[in-house]
Amino acid sequence: MKKIVLTGGGTAGHVTPNIALMPQLRQRGYDITYIGSIAGMEKGMIEEEGIPYYGIETGKLRRYFSPQNFSDPFRVIKGCAQAGRLLRKIRPNVIFSKGGFVSVPVVLAAKMLKIPVVIHESDMTPGLANKICIPAAARVCCNFPETVKYLPEGKALLTGSPIRQELFDGDREKGLAFCGLKGEKPVLLVIGGSLGAAALNQAIWDNLDELLKKYEVIHLCGKGKTKDDLGDVPGYVQYEFISEELADLLAAADLVISRAGANSICELVALKKPNILVPLPASASRGDQILNARSFKKQGFSFLLPEEKITGERLLKVIDHVYKQRDSYVKAMEESPQNQAINKIVDLLDQLAD
């Protein structure tokens, strides 16, 4: 039986693609083990999948001054030693890394032990952890055609992002029933991310009467960001966030407005959902969402609406435009080379594991 170690953590975006690969890896006969951080959020997510989990020390790699910058390198060194001992014990044929700081000790230890590593980079430009790991990798999978130029020649493979199977199993009628909507008008799903998108949320609320003349609206506002004084508005529902029912809400949606995190927008492409992207502004990020959204606009998958350009009138016009042009967006997504990410990645892992 072939053995594989999966690694990655720090955010759900570094874990859910690994989880998405697991059914196909099991089907192809892999024995799967996961290495993450000792107390990271990935621990609970992986243990729920019934996968053996090992925690190691890891340090955060910062671009800014912090007193921890002096101690964290020693934690990374300790993590490398721990990862090395685990890899000698597990003896995997191949390693798949989704990034995050915990992946650095695992990938560096794998290089010393001559175990082939496949890295997946979600964003347009590699993050700091992956920049450190890429020289040690055999291949680097990516989501965007533009990313290839940032990677060593011969290592890049455009795959798209592994998507959880349960997202494809959503049920429109269940989604409408969950929200108490009739589905007699096109359904607009607004996703502001876990922290919400204040400007987008406000624009939706300010123009709700006009929106509801043409659409029903499912609004995921972000934690603590719902508008409590709205009361019961027919055709409109709001939630802080949704977890288990998200697949059904996506199935119910005819049009999605979303932030532009790499994994989230790859899910929209996989599901062929016409969408408007409102990326996190550069003032609040390293600008990766802006680059992601520009790429998807260029490929014809999405309409890009910068947060600073949101007005009520502009938002209404853009929603109407994208809905009228929805077939062209769907056609572009159907022709995307970023489809079938799971098969492409597992095929690559098979090649390296032999």
Order of alpha helices (4+ residues) and beta strands (2+ residues): beta-alpha-beta-alpha-beta-alpha-beta-alpha-beta-alpha-beta-beta-alpha-alpha-beta-alpha-alpha-beta-beta-alpha-beta-alpha-beta-alpha-beta-alpha-alpha-alpha
